[in-house]
Amino acid sequence: MASLTDFAKSIEEKLHNASRQPYWSEEESRQVMAEVEARRQRFLEIAASLNDNVIRPSLEILADHFSNANLVRDALIGHSACRFGYCERFPVNARVAFTVEHDVAFTDLSIRFEVSVAPPIVKVDEQDVFSIPPNEAFEDTATDWVQQRLLGFLNSYLRIDRGLEDFEDEVVTDPVCGMRINRSSAVATEVYRGHSYFFCSSDCRQSFSQRPSEFAQAESAVDE
C-alpha cells in the first residue's frame, strides 16, 4: 500500500502538470448554473404541490380518525408528518413522515416515507422511496403511492389497538396530579411534542403549560 507521503506527492504532481487554462468558459459556467437554478425552482414547485395537494390532505384524512393524532407543523417545503401519541387504546408513540427529495443536480426527484413506532411492539415498513416520474401526471401516481403507504401503516397500527370502543371513553392520566379521568370528562387538553394531554382542572393545565417537559417526562415514566 502506498504511503501517505507518496499519495501526497501524486496529488502534487497532478496539480503541477494540470493545464492552467480553465476547463469551462465563463459563459459555460453561467449556462450550467442557470440550468441548475431552473431545475431547483421546478423542484420547489413540485415539492409544494405534492405537499399541499397530495401528502398533507391524505395525512389529515387519516389523522381525523384518531384523537391522539397531531399533524406536525413544519416550515420545510415538501415535508409533512403526523404523530400518534401514547394512549391507553394505542400504547405506543408513532410517527409517519413524507419528504420530497432531490439529488445534487435537481435532476432526480423522489418522495421518502418513514415510520417509527416506540416501543417497537409491532412490525412496520420503516422506509420506502418513490421516484417521481418526469411527466405532468406525477401527482396521480404519487397520490396512489402515498395513500397505499398510509394504509400499510394503518394495518400495522391497528394491530396495537386494545379494543376500546371509543376514544372519548378512554381512561387517561392527568400528567400533573395523576388523577385518572375519561377523555370526555377532561376539563382541558393540550398538545406537547405530538402527544395529547388531558387535565382534570384548569389549574393542572396551567401548571403543565409552565413546565411541560417536566410533567411530560413524568408521565412517560409512569406509562413505561
Secondary structure as UniProt FT lines:
FT   HELIX           4..17
FT   HELIX           26..50
FT   HELIX           51..55
FT   HELIX           56..63
FT   TURN            64..65
FT   TURN            67..68
FT   STRAND          69..72
FT   TURN            77..78
FT   STRAND          79..84
FT   STRAND          93..102
FT   TURN            104..105
FT   STRAND          109..118
FT   STRAND          127..131
FT   TURN            136..137
FT   HELIX           138..158
FT   TURN            159..160
FT   HELIX           167..169
FT   STRAND          171..173
FT   TURN            175..177
FT   STRAND          180..182
FT   HELIX           183..185
FT   STRAND          188..192
FT   TURN            193..194
FT   STRAND          195..199
FT   HELIX           202..210
FT   HELIX           212..223
//
